[in-house]
Amino acid sequence: MRPVPIVSMTLVMAIASILMPGSAVAEMSKKLQAQYPAKDVLPDTNHPLVKKWIAEIDWSKVPKLPLAKADIPNCPDCPAGKKGVPKDACWWTCDGCVAEDDIEVCPRDKAWGLTYDDGPSEETPRLLRKLHQANVTSTFFVVGSRVLEYPETLLQEVKEGHHIGLHTWSHAGMTSLTNEQIVAEIKWAEKVVFDVTGLKTKYWRPPYGDVDNRVREIVRQMGYKTVIWTKEWDSNDWQIPDKTITNKEVFRNFKWALSTVPKLKGGVITLEHDLYTQTVNVAGPLLDMGMKKGLEPMDIARCVNDPEPYQNSALTQKEADKKPAADMPAADKPTADKPAADKPAAAPAAKPVTPQPQTPLETPKAASAPETVSGKTVDSAIAAKGVKKSDATQLAWSATCLAIVAMSALLSL
């Protein structure tokens, strides 16, 4: 059976949710998700795709280090005393070792690498609204299993200019996994993000920060840069749902961290999460606190001044550059008697251009008040552009018919 891209899945499922009973939609969803591993479990390393990915690694370059002991998927247990940590491991979790190419700080003073792990979730849109209001972009280190559940939210993150990084498929401690399992965890997460957005991720954050030189070399060969977080800048918001820390304690600890900014050489990278209601509840106040103290929030690619935030950035940008002048609004086209207007000076710390998805998809919107475009309703905006409403209606009906056909085809698979 030919795989069905999740980009198509999202559109068809949105329409199916309206046209079909809930039970039928659920059954359809199961069929579409069947092409990926089960959620929140280690992927099968005998899968043909995984074997192909494994064969692409030069294993002679991968250090032979012992697997850490752990109750998978939890964070591995550290040996008693540093003597139990292999000298050549550079095991961040247990000895705090940072490799030369690990990213744990922003080079520029007061630059704030703003990151959120473990999503997307049903809480992420609320966080996105806050970031939009603050005119801020961040990096979302997404879990593959969550992307499978909320592909439309991932698309929203990309559409709003945020940077996407990987956080593996099932959120397992990586140093406790076999070489083959590490490949499967990264590549399945990479695949689902690519299938949804058309973007091939370049940055990843190990769950729990659990990484050593064996893990680093494997992911390095797959084109990834390892991102940790700055020491003392873990918000500890992840402890709130377990009630091992309170909101007040999170704010107090962050306030203390902010007091150290004048002494820092360079900027910081923080650790926050968008999986739970409780973690998103504190995200807004933490953002406000940091900005009031002069920190400049940004995604990780900007933090390290990387103009190509994805492995296929050059390709996606090249496609955007090919857009013909005919696609420009008439008022913006340069002519012989009207040269192109000079571009205004860039504002300080302007957001970088995010490569657009290769197969863009608008997230379906729930029924609500009429959508507006520059203060006008959609209907009046259509009229202003000289498009007949009947034509727009016909297009809508055509799209619906095509979606029904696609849905029927998928159900027959």
RODO-2510 file (C-alpha; in nm, 4 decimals, decimal comma):
residues 413
     n   res          X          Y          Z
     1     m     0,0000     0,0000     0,0000
     2     r     0,1359     0,3400    -0,0953
     3     p     0,1881     0,5628     0,2129
     4     v    -0,0535     0,8540     0,2492
     5     p     0,1186     1,1842     0,3424
     6     i    -0,0008     1,3258     0,6728
     7     v    -0,0456     1,6615     0,5012
     8     s    -0,3281     1,4978     0,3099
     9     m    -0,4388     1,3219     0,6273
    10     t    -0,4951     1,6478     0,8095
    11     l    -0,7184     1,7944     0,5397
    12     v    -0,9205     1,4790     0,4903
    13     m    -0,9619     1,4192     0,8634
    14     a    -1,0831     1,7739     0,9183
    15     i    -1,3535     1,7347     0,6554
    16     a    -1,4312     1,3825     0,7704
    17     s    -1,4949     1,5083     1,1211
    18     i    -1,7817     1,7144     0,9791
    19     l    -1,9235     1,4676     0,7295
    20     m    -1,8801     1,1387     0,9169
    21     p    -1,9935     0,9989     1,2539
    22     g    -1,7330     1,0032     1,5309
    23     s    -1,6820     0,6258     1,5244
    24     a    -1,6095     0,6283     1,1508
    25     v    -1,3588     0,9118     1,1913
    26     a    -1,1842     0,7207     1,4684
    27     e    -1,1595     0,4109     1,2494
    28     m    -1,0240     0,6185     0,9623
    29     s    -0,7665     0,7776     1,1910
    30     k    -0,6430     0,4343     1,2942
    31     k    -0,5826     0,3372     0,9316
    32     l    -0,3923     0,6572     0,8589
    33     q    -0,1743     0,6303     1,1680
    34     a    -0,0931     0,2664     1,1008
    35     q     0,1983     0,3604     0,8737
    36     y     0,3878     0,4969     1,1754
    37     p     0,5097     0,3215     1,4923
    38     a     0,2791     0,2936     1,7918
    39     k     0,2734     0,6133     1,9939
    40     d     0,4966     0,6505     2,2987
    41     v     0,6819     0,3209     2,2584
    42     l     1,0231     0,2416     2,1112
    43     p     0,9901     0,1802     1,7354
    44     d     1,0615    -0,1625     1,5894
    45     t     1,4214    -0,1716     1,4672
    46     n     1,3382    -0,4485     1,2186
    47     h     1,1144    -0,2225     1,0131
    48     p     1,2464    -0,1930     0,6533
    49     l     1,2778     0,1851     0,6780
    50     v     1,4715     0,1610     1,0031
    51     k     1,7094    -0,0930     0,8497
    52     k     1,7676     0,1463     0,5616
    53     w     1,8401     0,4337     0,8016
    54     i     2,0753     0,2150     1,0066
    55     a     2,2714     0,1216     0,6949
    56     e     2,3430     0,4909     0,6282
    57     i     2,5497     0,5265     0,9486
    58     d     2,9264     0,4753     0,9500
    59     w     2,9371     0,2647     1,2647
    60     s     3,3177     0,2613     1,2727
    61     k     3,3001     0,6233     1,3935
    62     v     3,0550     0,5553     1,6781
    63     p     3,2178     0,5142     2,0226
    64     k     3,1595     0,1791     2,1895
    65     l     3,0143     0,2863     2,5210
    66     p     2,8057     0,0763     2,7610
    67     l     2,4301     0,1312     2,7667
    68     a     2,3067     0,3173     3,0720
    69     k     2,0758     0,1368     3,3098
    70     a     1,7221     0,2714     3,3066
    71     d     1,3574     0,1882     3,3405
    72     i     1,2856     0,2857     2,9805
    73     p     1,1526     0,5383     2,8823
    74     n     1,2600     0,7141     3,2026
    75     c     1,5861     0,8993     3,2525
    76     p     1,8774     0,6610     3,3206
    77     d     2,0180     0,6188     3,6693
    78     c     2,3594     0,7719     3,7256
    79     p     2,6337     0,5527     3,8752
    80     a     2,7319     0,6200     4,2338
    81     g     3,0113     0,8731     4,2037
    82     k     3,1735     0,9966     3,8851
    83     k     3,4047     0,6952     3,8785
    84     g     3,1199     0,4958     3,7315
    85     v     3,1012     0,7245     3,4288
    86     p     3,3320     0,6190     3,1405
    87     k     3,6031     0,8822     3,0891
    88     d     3,5398     0,9146     2,7168
    89     a     3,1593     0,9265     2,7485
    90     c     3,1076     1,2995     2,8117
    91     w     2,7744     1,2033     2,9643
    92     w     2,5898     1,5293     3,0250
    93     t     2,3237     1,3723     3,2448
    94     c     2,5619     1,2316     3,5025
    95     d     2,8819     1,4362     3,4890
    96     g     2,7617     1,7612     3,3301
    97     c     3,0036     1,7215     3,0417
    98     v     2,9338     1,9487     2,7443
    99     a     3,0780     1,8520     2,4049
   100     e     3,2442     2,1134     2,1868
   101     d     2,9535     2,1187     1,9423
   102     d     2,6741     2,1051     2,2016
   103     i     2,4604     2,4177     2,2137
   104     e     2,3865     2,5323     2,5692
   105     v     2,4141     2,9118     2,5465
   106     c     2,3490     3,1891     2,2964
   107     p     2,6747     3,3641     2,1957
   108     r     2,5301     3,7161     2,2085
   109     d     2,4667     3,9005     2,5356
   110     k     2,1025     3,9039     2,6479
   111     a     1,9972     3,6724     2,3658
   112     w     1,7391     3,4300     2,5016
   113     g     1,7012     3,0936     2,3315
   114     l     1,3350     3,0322     2,4088
   115     t     1,2438     2,6629     2,3839
   116     y     0,9449     2,4437     2,4613
   117     d     0,9607     2,0636     2,4770
   118     d     0,7249     1,7650     2,4592
   119     g     0,4469     1,9057     2,2376
   120     p     0,2510     1,9732     2,0386
   121     s    -0,0505     1,9348     2,2642
   122     e    -0,3986     2,0723     2,3073
   123     e    -0,2398     2,3442     2,5224
   124     t     0,0067     2,4619     2,2559
   125     p    -0,2355     2,6963     2,0703
   126     r    -0,2815     2,8935     2,3921
   127     l     0,0941     2,9385     2,4170
   128     l     0,1113     3,0343     2,0486
   129     r    -0,1366     3,3146     2,1099
   130     k     0,0846     3,4537     2,3868
   131     l     0,3956     3,4359     2,1684
   132     h     0,2096     3,6048     1,8834
   133     q     0,0965     3,8865     2,1109
   134     a     0,4559     3,9354     2,2267
   135     n     0,5859     3,9189     1,8661
   136     v     0,8257     3,6420     1,9663
   137     t     0,9461     3,3260     1,7938
   138     s     1,0702     3,0190     1,9766
   139     t     1,1920     2,6677     1,9078
   140     f     0,9499     2,3834     1,9689
   141     f     1,1284     2,0533     2,0289
   142     v     0,8476     1,8195     1,9283
   143     v     0,7872     1,4548     2,0112
   144     g     0,6971     1,2456     1,7061
   145     s     0,4107     1,0721     1,8857
   146     r     0,2544     1,4097     1,9698
   147     v     0,2912     1,5308     1,6105
   148     l     0,0892     1,2282     1,5045
   149     e    -0,1875     1,3462     1,7370
   150     y    -0,1722     1,7198     1,6611
   151     p    -0,0369     1,7715     1,3061
   152     e    -0,2487     2,0836     1,2578
   153     t    -0,0826     2,2449     1,5611
   154     l     0,2627     2,1749     1,4197
   155     l     0,1561     2,3435     1,0967
   156     q     0,0375     2,6432     1,2973
   157     e     0,3767     2,6675     1,4683
   158     v     0,5547     2,6749     1,1320
   159     k     0,3047     2,9165     0,9787
   160     e     0,3592     3,1611     1,2654
   161     g     0,7358     3,1618     1,2140
   162     h     0,8470     2,9301     1,4918
   163     h     1,1407     2,6940     1,4591
   164     i     1,0898     2,3181     1,4864
   165     g     1,3415     2,0808     1,6430
   166     l     1,3174     1,7126     1,7366
   167     h     1,2640     1,5568     2,0774
   168     t     1,2601     1,1925     1,9533
   169     w     0,9658     0,9652     1,8827
   170     s     0,8752     0,8370     2,2309
   171     h     1,0750     1,0577     2,4746
   172     a     1,3044     0,7838     2,6057
   173     g     1,6401     0,8420     2,7731
   174     m     1,8802     0,8013     2,4825
   175     t     2,1914     0,6668     2,6563
   176     s     1,9955     0,3583     2,7647
   177     l     1,8985     0,2695     2,4052
   178     t     2,0817     0,0541     2,1545
   179     n     2,2407     0,2163     1,8513
   180     e     1,9578     0,0918     1,6336
   181     q     1,6910     0,2253     1,8695
   182     i     1,8542     0,5699     1,8678
   183     v     1,8346     0,5795     1,4878
   184     a     1,4705     0,4712     1,4919
   185     e     1,3750     0,7299     1,7559
   186     i     1,5278     1,0166     1,5594
   187     k     1,4336     0,9173     1,2074
   188     w     1,0676     0,8363     1,2762
   189     a     1,0262     1,1722     1,4492
   190     e     1,2056     1,3384     1,1578
   191     k     0,9817     1,1599     0,9092
   192     v     0,6502     1,2585     1,0659
   193     v     0,7592     1,6237     1,0917
   194     f     0,8701     1,6183     0,7279
   195     d     0,5485     1,4485     0,6136
   196     v     0,3424     1,7193     0,7824
   197     t     0,5514     2,0268     0,7034
   198     g     0,7986     1,9449     0,4267
   199     l     1,0816     2,0568     0,6592
   200     k     1,3753     1,8324     0,7517
   201     t     1,4779     1,9197     1,1046
   202     k     1,8360     2,0053     1,1963
   203     y     1,8338     2,0630     1,5732
   204     w     1,7354     1,8174     1,8432
   205     r     1,7189     1,8099     2,2195
   206     p     1,7716     1,4784     2,3990
   207     p     1,4915     1,3933     2,6433
   208     y     1,6072     1,4707     2,9990
   209     g     1,9202     1,6173     2,8367
   210     d     2,0431     1,2583     2,8330
   211     v     2,3290     1,2434     2,5838
   212     d     2,6822     1,1026     2,5631
   213     n     2,9415     1,0743     2,2885
   214     r     2,7853     0,7584     2,1439
   215     v     2,4480     0,9272     2,1024
   216     r     2,6096     1,2479     1,9759
   217     e     2,7998     1,0738     1,6975
   218     i     2,4935     0,8841     1,5760
   219     v     2,2738     1,1937     1,5559
   220     r     2,5633     1,3986     1,4157
   221     q     2,5828     1,1585     1,1211
   222     m     2,2114     1,2118     1,0646
   223     g     2,2730     1,5863     1,0317
   224     y     2,1704     1,7017     1,3812
   225     k     2,3006     1,9601     1,6245
   226     t     2,2504     1,8815     1,9941
   227     v     2,0819     2,1491     2,2050
   228     i     2,0832     2,1340     2,5850
   229     w     2,0008     2,4349     2,8053
   230     t     2,2012     2,6783     3,0122
   231     k     2,2905     2,5621     3,3622
   232     e     2,0475     2,7058     3,6197
   233     w     1,7989     2,8004     3,3447
   234     d     1,5778     2,4924     3,3631
   235     s     1,2423     2,6446     3,4610
   236     n     1,1480     2,3192     3,6379
   237     d     0,7938     2,3740     3,5132
   238     w     0,7794     2,0008     3,4417
   239     q     0,7587     1,9382     3,8151
   240     i     0,4370     2,1389     3,8568
   241     p     0,1976     1,8665     3,7328
   242     d     0,3573     1,6250     3,9827
   243     k     0,3114     1,8842     4,2586
   244     t     0,6789     1,8669     4,3530
   245     i     0,7119     2,2395     4,2935
   246     t     0,4691     2,5319     4,2955
   247     n     0,4171     2,8154     4,0508
   248     k     0,5563     3,0587     4,3060
   249     e     0,8738     2,8540     4,3379
   250     v     0,9148     2,8459     3,9589
   251     f     0,8810     3,2254     3,9435
   252     r     1,1164     3,2755     4,2384
   253     n     1,3837     3,0530     4,0829
   254     f     1,3519     3,2308     3,7483
   255     k     1,3785     3,5680     3,9185
   256     w     1,7031     3,4531     4,0784
   257     a     1,8356     3,3342     3,7408
   258     l     1,7523     3,6727     3,5900
   259     s     1,9592     3,8415     3,8607
   260     t     2,2693     3,6649     3,7234
   261     v     2,2303     3,8012     3,3671
   262     p     2,4730     4,0960     3,4144
   263     k     2,7478     3,8486     3,5108
   264     l     2,6930     3,6140     3,2157
   265     k     2,9179     3,5952     2,9127
   266     g     2,6682     3,5585     2,6322
   267     g     2,2996     3,4759     2,6411
   268     v     2,0952     3,1879     2,7769
   269     i     1,8840     2,8958     2,6626
   270     t     1,5881     2,8052     2,8815
   271     l     1,3934     2,4819     2,9227
   272     e     1,0132     2,4990     2,9298
   273     h     0,7320     2,2692     2,8194
   274     d     0,4034     2,2985     2,6293
   275     l     0,2541     1,9581     2,7138
   276     y     0,0452     2,0395     3,0203
   277     t    -0,2004     2,3088     3,1258
   278     q     0,0157     2,3847     3,4291
   279     t     0,3347     2,4402     3,2257
   280     v     0,1628     2,6672     2,9749
   281     n     0,0084     2,8599     3,2641
   282     v     0,3538     2,9742     3,3801
   283     a     0,4999     3,0260     3,0297
   284     g     0,3414     3,3675     2,9801
   285     p     0,4550     3,5172     3,3108
   286     l     0,8070     3,3779     3,2604
   287     l     0,8219     3,5374     2,9157
   288     d     0,7104     3,8717     3,0576
   289     m     0,9633     3,8524     3,3417
   290     g     1,2531     3,7840     3,1069
   291     m     1,1622     4,0559     2,8589
   292     k     1,1227     4,3138     3,1357
   293     k     1,4803     4,2375     3,2435
   294     g     1,6084     4,3057     2,8931
   295     l     1,6386     3,9528     2,7564
   296     e     1,5577     3,9198     2,3870
   297     p     1,3662     3,5945     2,3241
   298     m     1,4313     3,4090     1,9986
   299     d     1,4431     3,0633     1,8467
   300     i     1,7593     2,8536     1,8595
   301     a     1,8558     2,9118     1,4967
   302     r     1,8655     3,2870     1,5609
   303     c     2,0349     3,2295     1,8954
   304     v     2,3345     3,0709     1,7177
   305     n     2,3007     3,2931     1,4087
   306     d     2,2211     3,0046     1,1739
   307     p     2,0627     3,1323     0,8490
   308     e     1,9576     2,7770     0,7566
   309     p     1,7503     2,6396     1,0465
   310     y     1,6609     2,3159     0,8648
   311     q     1,8603     2,0536     0,6795
   312     n     1,6653     2,1401     0,3648
   313     s     1,6515     2,5165     0,4234
   314     a     1,8469     2,5889     0,1051
   315     l     1,6009     2,3842    -0,0994
   316     t     1,2875     2,5386     0,0485
   317     q     1,4300     2,8902     0,0215
   318     k     1,5346     2,8220    -0,3381
   319     e     1,1756     2,7283    -0,4194
   320     a     1,0519     3,0509    -0,2600
   321     d     1,3043     3,2520    -0,4613
   322     k     1,1695     3,1021    -0,7848
   323     k     0,8312     3,2673    -0,7291
   324     p     0,7689     3,4737    -1,0477
   325     a     0,7014     3,8480    -1,0438
   326     a     0,3618     3,7710    -1,1955
   327     d     0,2570     3,6435    -0,8540
   328     m     0,3237     3,9836    -0,6962
   329     p     0,0318     4,2179    -0,6313
   330     a    -0,0021     4,4663    -0,9197
   331     a     0,0724     4,7625    -0,6942
   332     d     0,4054     4,6073    -0,5936
   333     k     0,5418     4,5164    -0,9375
   334     p     0,8363     4,7322    -1,0494
   335     t     0,7987     4,8962    -1,3911
   336     a     1,0147     5,1140    -1,6167
   337     d     0,8608     5,4313    -1,4760
   338     k     0,8165     5,2907    -1,1295
   339     p     1,1296     5,1199    -0,9954
   340     a     1,1081     4,8875    -0,7014
   341     a     1,0765     5,0799    -0,3766
   342     d     1,3667     5,0759    -0,1406
   343     k     1,3232     4,8325     0,1429
   344     p     1,2796     4,9919     0,4840
   345     a     1,5629     4,9508     0,7281
   346     a     1,5377     4,6266     0,9223
   347     a     1,4169     4,6584     1,2776
   348     p     1,6566     4,5447     1,5485
   349     a     1,6587     4,1673     1,6031
   350     a     1,4194     4,1060     1,3162
   351     k     1,2825     3,7565     1,2818
   352     p     1,4536     3,5369     1,0194
   353     v     1,2618     3,4149     0,7195
   354     t     1,1301     3,0704     0,8021
   355     p     1,1356     2,8307     0,5060
   356     q     0,7790     2,7668     0,4017
   357     p     0,6474     2,4110     0,4029
   358     q     0,6870     2,2346     0,0694
   359     t     0,3226     2,1332     0,0835
   360     p     0,1457     2,4074     0,2800
   361     l    -0,1879     2,3355     0,4375
   362     e    -0,4174     2,5791     0,6106
   363     t    -0,5457     2,4487     0,9413
   364     p    -0,9261     2,4081     0,9293
   365     k    -1,1000     2,6620     1,1492
   366     a    -1,3931     2,6000     1,3765
   367     a    -1,7184     2,7768     1,2986
   368     s    -1,7193     3,1168     1,4627
   369     a    -1,7720     3,4821     1,3840
   370     p    -1,6952     3,5815     1,0221
   371     e    -1,3217     3,5782     0,9530
   372     t    -1,1738     3,9187     0,8855
   373     v    -0,8998     4,0352     0,6522
   374     s    -0,7596     4,3767     0,7397
   375     g    -1,0777     4,4665     0,9253
   376     k    -1,3125     4,3410     0,6522
   377     t    -1,5141     4,0229     0,6500
   378     v    -1,3938     3,7512     0,4156
   379     d    -1,6949     3,8124     0,1884
   380     s    -1,6158     4,1829     0,1520
   381     a    -1,2471     4,1044     0,1004
   382     i    -1,3401     3,8686    -0,1823
   383     a    -1,5574     4,1374    -0,3384
   384     a    -1,2752     4,3926    -0,3082
   385     k    -1,0502     4,1613    -0,5064
   386     g    -1,3036     4,1356    -0,7865
   387     v    -1,3858     3,7695    -0,7223
   388     k    -1,7514     3,6802    -0,7451
   389     k    -1,8893     3,5162    -0,4367
   390     s    -2,0528     3,2529    -0,6577
   391     d    -1,7076     3,1626    -0,7945
   392     a    -1,5697     3,1301    -0,4437
   393     t    -1,8649     2,9106    -0,3489
   394     q    -1,8077     2,6933    -0,6542
   395     l    -1,4433     2,6535    -0,5599
   396     a    -1,5416     2,5554    -0,2075
   397     w    -1,7826     2,2918    -0,3396
   398     s    -1,5153     2,1589    -0,5749
   399     a    -1,2650     2,1306    -0,2911
   400     t    -1,5205     1,9498    -0,0771
   401     c    -1,5968     1,7023    -0,3554
   402     l    -1,2285     1,6318    -0,4078
   403     a    -1,1838     1,5775    -0,0355
   404     i    -1,4740     1,3313    -0,0283
   405     v    -1,3201     1,1393    -0,3160
   406     a    -0,9843     1,1314    -0,1372
   407     m    -1,1528     1,0210     0,1830
   408     s    -1,3347     0,7391     0,0042
   409     a    -1,0097     0,6243    -0,1517
   410     l    -0,8372     0,6192     0,1846
   411     l    -1,1181     0,4181     0,3432
   412     s    -1,0839     0,1578     0,0719
   413     l    -0,7127     0,1030     0,1490
***
